[in-house]
Every structure is written in C-alpha cells, then in structure tokens.
Amino acid sequence: RKERPDLILVDLETPQAGGLRLLRRLKSLPETRGIPAVAVSSEGPGGEKEHCQGLGVEGFVSKPIDPAAFRLEISRVLSGRREKKTPPPSLSARGG
C-alpha cells in the first residue's frame, strides 16, 4: 500500500519548478487529484489565485506569510470545508 500525503503545498515562485504547471499536472492525475493542494505566492488577489482555483486547488496563501492566517488556511483545507463543496446554511435550508 502506498502512503499518500494529507496535503500538497506548492510555492508558485520556485525557480524553474513551474508551480502552476506542477499543480495542473497533480490535479489531472487520478493518483493525486483527490489530495488537497495549497498554493503560496506573493501575487495579490486575482491573477494566480483565480488561476489556481480554476485548476481545482483548494487553498491559497499570500506572501509574506502570516503564521496565523497560514494555519487557518491549512486547517480549512484539511477539514474539507471548501466553499464550493459546502453551501452556506441559507442555501441548504432552501429548496426542499
């Protein structure tokens, strides 16, 4: 039995590593598609963050890293509470 990581953390600014290319590949492979991923970048809102969300990346942390915000984002991703998968209570109560 192969062990799988609980989370994949990718720095998008690693020289020559191609962080976005790596995430695209990881999210396309059946073996790694289900492993939550968090991207780290110094780019502000929009741009890379939106691109990562489009790839199915579950979390994003901006540099410089705030330790408390980093812990919260990792905890949120590991708990599986993605906004896309967990509708707000007001939406859950509707419809029936």
Secondary structure, DSSP 8 states (H G I E B T S, - for coil): -----S-EEEETT-TTT-HHHHHHHHHHSTTTTTS-EEEEES--SSTHHHHHHHHT--EEEESS--HHHHHHHHHHHHTT--TTTS--HHHHHS--
